[in-house]
Amino acid sequence: MKQDYPQLSKEVLCRLFGKTRHAYYDHLWRSQAGDIKDDIILQEVQKIREKLPRLGTRKLLEMLRPKLESHHIEVGRDYLFDLLEAYKLLIRRRKRKVFTTDSRHWMRKYSNLIRELLITRAEQLWVSDLTYIRLLNQWGYLSLITDAYSRKIMGFCFRKDMSTQGCLEALQMALANRIYPQGVLIHHSDRGSQYCSKEYVELLGSEQIAISMTESGDPYENALAERMNGIIKEEFNLYESQLGFEQTHQRVIDSIAAYNGLRPHGSCDYLTPNMAHLQTGELKKRWKNYPKKMIEKKLQSSIEEAGRLPPQSKPPLLLYGEQNKELSLKNQYV
């Protein structure tokens, strides 16, 4: 306003807004001090980010504290978050997810035939899925076909791409390993383009195999196949491989051979999948499915027991959940 009304003094202009001239200069000094403070912080942030370009805000704050103390500057987490956000310096979390299912295609999709199906024999139902393994400098994709009765991996293929060819080769291996070709067989999968392709569907049709698919994005509709992916990758250390493709491929072969021939399965009366595949009738499940009320009762019992312990020996029963709730407020950025 001083530029618009140069004839008026600052004192008069301040009185028009109900402020004193001292308040105006005090605000000006504080603004300049804040600008200097922010400038010092941003300079220190840039120095750290030269060597650590994706260091998160929380770690930045810990590294900044001794430097800022020398300037007699104190900042909190939220202040630093807001400052970095204003200057577009926040680091967004990288959410790496490899999609192996593309159900948005024009090809025919089939109904779910296994909702109420009771599994009583081998080669009554096969479940299929495609998962990924991180290699040294690329991704590898593993196609699995598992027998729902024996949990035996009937066929598999490991490739560098997610093409239909990998799923076809896994199916061809599974067909070659059948020992009960006269029985009625259902093939269940998600609605991925690989399983809806003309080549795959024609191969199933030529073998008189019924086709079943999930009808929503719910992973429980193909839970057994998802579970098999987890077992092979977790128990045989195949989530990530520091080897090349060929060495990892050999590890996949050895792991599936060990799984089928050596690993007792809790869902198959602790038989190995190869042994369970030779049985008939319902297999006894050796794992326990605890009802929700029982879990809540055990948790309450643990809490009551912790209440009788001395304070220094009490287990942090609820700490993890409380921390997760608090940390989720700023989980988009690091």
C-alpha positions in Angstrom: 0.0 0.0 0.0 3.0 2.3 0.6 3.6 2.1 -3.2 0.0 3.0 -4.0 -0.1 5.9 -1.4 3.4 7.2 -1.1 2.2 10.4 0.6 1.0 8.4 3.7 3.5 7.4 6.4 3.8 3.8 7.5 2.5 4.8 10.9 -0.8 6.0 9.4 -1.1 2.9 7.2 -0.6 0.7 10.2 -3.3 2.5 12.2 -5.7 1.9 9.3 -5.4 -1.8 10.1 -5.4 -1.4 13.8 -1.7 -2.1 14.2 1.2 -0.2 15.5 4.3 0.6 13.5 6.3 -1.6 16.0 4.0 -4.6 15.3 4.7 -4.1 11.6 8.5 -4.1 12.0 8.3 -7.0 14.5 6.3 -9.1 11.9 8.9 -8.1 9.2 11.8 -9.1 11.4 10.2 -12.5 12.3 9.4 -13.2 8.6 13.0 -12.5 7.7 14.3 -14.7 10.5 11.9 -17.5 9.4 13.1 -17.2 5.9 16.7 -17.4 7.0 15.9 -20.5 9.2 14.1 -22.2 6.3 17.0 -21.4 4.0 19.5 -22.9 6.4 17.4 -26.1 6.7 17.0 -26.4 3.0 20.7 -26.0 2.4 21.5 -28.7 4.9 18.9 -31.0 3.3 20.4 -30.5 -0.2 23.9 -31.3 1.2 22.6 -34.6 2.6 20.6 -35.5 -0.4 23.7 -35.1 -2.7 24.9 -38.4 -1.3 21.6 -39.9 -0.1 19.1 -38.7 -2.8 16.1 -40.7 -1.4 16.7 -40.4 2.3 13.3 -40.1 4.0 12.2 -37.1 6.1 12.4 -38.9 9.5 16.0 -39.9 8.9 16.7 -36.5 7.5 15.5 -35.0 10.8 17.9 -37.1 12.8 20.8 -36.2 10.6 19.9 -32.5 10.6 19.6 -32.0 14.4 23.3 -31.7 15.2 23.8 -29.3 12.3 20.8 -27.2 13.2 21.8 -27.0 16.9 25.0 -25.2 15.8 22.7 -22.5 14.3 20.4 -22.6 17.4 17.5 -23.9 15.3 15.0 -26.4 16.6 12.5 -28.1 14.3 10.0 -30.9 14.7 8.9 -33.7 12.4 5.8 -32.0 11.2 7.5 -28.7 10.5 10.1 -30.5 8.4 7.4 -32.4 6.5 5.5 -29.2 5.7 8.7 -27.3 4.7 9.8 -30.1 2.3 6.3 -30.4 0.9 6.2 -26.7 0.2 9.4 -27.0 -1.9 8.4 -30.4 -3.5 11.3 -32.2 -1.7 9.3 -35.0 -0.1 10.2 -38.6 -1.2 7.2 -40.6 -2.2 7.2 -44.2 -1.2 7.9 -46.6 -4.0 5.2 -49.2 -4.2 6.6 -52.0 -6.3 4.1 -54.5 -7.3 4.4 -56.8 -10.3 1.0 -57.6 -11.8 0.7 -61.1 -13.2 -3.0 -61.0 -13.9 -4.6 -59.0 -16.7 -8.4 -59.7 -16.6 -9.4 -56.7 -18.6 -9.5 -58.4 -21.9 -12.0 -59.4 -24.5 -11.6 -63.1 -24.3 -14.2 -65.4 -22.8 -14.2 -65.8 -19.0 -15.6 -68.9 -17.4 -17.7 -69.5 -14.3 -16.5 -70.7 -10.9 -17.2 -74.4 -10.7 -15.6 -75.2 -7.3 -17.5 -73.2 -4.7 -19.1 -76.2 -3.1 -16.8 -78.9 -4.5 -15.7 -81.6 -2.0 -12.2 -82.9 -3.0 -11.9 -86.7 -2.4 -9.3 -87.8 -4.9 -6.2 -86.8 -6.8 -6.6 -85.2 -10.2 -10.1 -84.1 -9.4 -9.1 -80.4 -9.3 -6.0 -78.5 -10.5 -5.4 -74.9 -9.5 -3.1 -72.6 -11.5 -1.4 -69.4 -10.9 1.5 -67.2 -12.1 4.0 -65.6 -9.7 7.2 -63.7 -9.9 10.8 -64.0 -8.6 13.2 -61.1 -8.4 16.5 -62.0 -10.1 19.8 -60.3 -10.1 19.0 -57.7 -12.8 15.5 -58.7 -14.0 12.3 -60.6 -13.1 11.5 -64.2 -13.6 7.9 -65.6 -13.8 6.9 -69.0 -12.4 3.8 -70.8 -13.6 2.5 -73.5 -11.3 -0.2 -76.1 -11.6 -1.1 -77.9 -8.3 -3.3 -80.8 -7.5 -5.8 -79.6 -4.9 -6.1 -83.1 -3.2 -2.5 -84.0 -2.8 -0.9 -80.5 -3.0 1.5 -82.0 -5.6 2.9 -79.6 -8.1 2.0 -81.3 -11.3 3.6 -78.9 -13.7 5.6 -75.7 -13.7 7.5 -73.4 -16.0 10.0 -70.6 -15.3 10.4 -67.9 -17.9 11.6 -64.4 -18.4 8.2 -63.2 -19.5 4.5 -63.5 -18.6 3.5 -64.9 -21.9 0.9 -67.6 -22.5 3.8 -70.0 -23.5 4.9 -70.4 -19.9 1.5 -71.4 -18.7 1.1 -73.7 -21.7 4.4 -75.5 -20.9 3.3 -75.9 -17.2 0.0 -77.4 -18.4 1.7 -79.8 -20.8 4.0 -81.0 -18.0 1.0 -81.5 -15.7 -0.8 -83.5 -18.4 2.3 -85.7 -18.9 2.5 -86.4 -15.2 -1.2 -87.6 -14.9 -1.6 -91.1 -13.5 -5.5 -91.0 -13.4 -6.4 -89.9 -16.9 -9.8 -91.5 -16.8 -11.1 -89.3 -14.0 -13.1 -86.1 -14.4 -10.8 -83.1 -13.9 -11.4 -79.4 -13.4 -8.9 -76.8 -14.1 -9.3 -73.6 -11.9 -7.4 -70.3 -12.4 -7.9 -66.6 -12.2 -9.2 -64.7 -15.3 -5.7 -63.7 -16.5 -5.3 -63.4 -20.3 -2.9 -66.4 -20.3 -5.6 -68.8 -19.1 -8.3 -67.3 -21.3 -6.1 -67.5 -24.5 -7.2 -69.6 -27.4 -4.2 -72.0 -27.2 -4.7 -72.7 -23.5 -8.4 -73.2 -23.7 -8.1 -75.4 -26.7 -5.5 -77.6 -24.9 -7.9 -78.0 -21.9 -10.8 -78.8 -24.2 -8.8 -81.4 -26.2 -8.2 -83.2 -22.9 -11.9 -83.0 -21.8 -10.9 -80.9 -18.8 -13.6 -78.6 -17.4 -12.6 -74.9 -17.1 -13.3 -72.9 -13.9 -12.3 -69.4 -13.1 -12.6 -66.8 -10.3 -15.5 -64.4 -10.6 -14.1 -61.5 -8.7 -10.7 -60.0 -7.6 -10.9 -61.8 -4.3 -7.7 -63.9 -3.8 -9.7 -66.4 -1.7 -11.4 -67.7 -4.8 -8.0 -69.1 -5.8 -6.6 -69.4 -2.3 -4.8 -72.7 -2.7 -2.8 -71.5 -5.7 -1.9 -68.3 -3.8 -0.8 -70.4 -0.9 1.4 -72.6 -3.1 3.1 -69.5 -4.4 3.9 -68.5 -0.8 5.2 -71.9 0.2 7.6 -72.3 -2.8 8.9 -68.7 -2.5 9.1 -68.4 1.3 10.2 -71.9 2.4 12.7 -72.3 -0.4 14.0 -68.7 -0.3 12.8 -67.8 -3.8 11.2 -64.4 -3.1 14.4 -62.9 -4.3 17.4 -64.5 -6.0 20.9 -62.9 -6.3 21.7 -65.3 -9.1 21.1 -65.2 -12.9 18.2 -66.8 -14.7 19.7 -70.2 -15.4 21.0 -70.7 -11.8 17.6 -69.6 -10.4 15.8 -71.9 -12.8 17.8 -74.8 -11.4 16.9 -73.7 -7.9 13.2 -73.8 -8.9 13.6 -77.3 -10.2 15.4 -78.5 -7.1 12.9 -76.8 -4.8 9.8 -78.3 -6.4 11.4 -81.7 -6.4 12.1 -81.4 -2.7 8.6 -80.0 -2.1 6.9 -82.9 -3.9 9.2 -85.7 -2.6 10.4 -84.6 0.9 8.1 -82.0 2.5 5.2 -83.5 4.6 2.1 -81.5 4.2 -0.2 -80.6 7.1 -3.3 -80.7 4.8 -2.5 -84.2 3.6 -2.1 -86.1 6.9 1.6 -85.2 7.0 2.2 -87.2 3.8 4.4 -85.8 1.1 2.6 -84.6 -2.0 3.9 -87.6 -4.0 2.6 -90.0 -1.4 -0.7 -88.2 -1.0 -1.2 -88.4 -4.7 -1.5 -92.2 -4.4 -4.2 -92.1 -1.8 -8.0 -92.1 -2.1 -10.7 -90.7 0.3 -10.6 -87.6 2.4 -7.2 -86.9 3.9 -6.9 -85.8 7.5 -5.9 -82.2 8.0 -3.3 -81.8 10.8 -3.5 -78.1 11.1 -5.9 -76.3 13.5 -8.2 -73.5 12.5 -8.8 -71.5 15.6 -12.2 -69.8 15.8 -12.2 -66.0 16.3 -13.8 -66.3 19.8 -11.0 -68.6 20.9 -8.3 -66.2 19.6 -10.0 -63.3 21.5 -10.2 -65.5 24.6 -6.5 -66.3 24.5 -5.6 -62.7 23.9 -7.7 -61.6 26.9 -6.0 -64.3 29.0 -2.6 -63.0 27.9 -3.6 -59.4 28.9 -4.8 -60.6 32.3 -1.6 -62.5 32.9 0.4 -59.5 31.9 -1.5 -57.5 34.5 -0.2 -59.7 37.2 3.4 -59.3 36.2 5.8 -56.6 37.5 5.8 -53.4 35.2 9.3 -54.1 34.0 8.4 -57.6 32.8 5.1 -56.9 31.1 5.1 -57.8 27.4 4.0 -55.0 25.0 0.9 -56.7 23.9 -0.8 -53.7 22.3 2.2 -51.6 21.4 2.5 -52.8 17.9 -1.0 -52.0 16.9 -0.9 -48.6 18.5 2.3 -47.7 16.7 0.9 -48.8 13.4 -2.1 -46.6 13.9 0.1 -43.6 14.7 2.5 -44.2 11.8 -0.2 -44.7 9.3 -1.0 -41.0 9.5 2.1 -40.1 7.4 2.7 -43.4 5.5 2.5 -41.9 2.0 5.9 -40.3 2.3 9.1 -41.3 4.0 
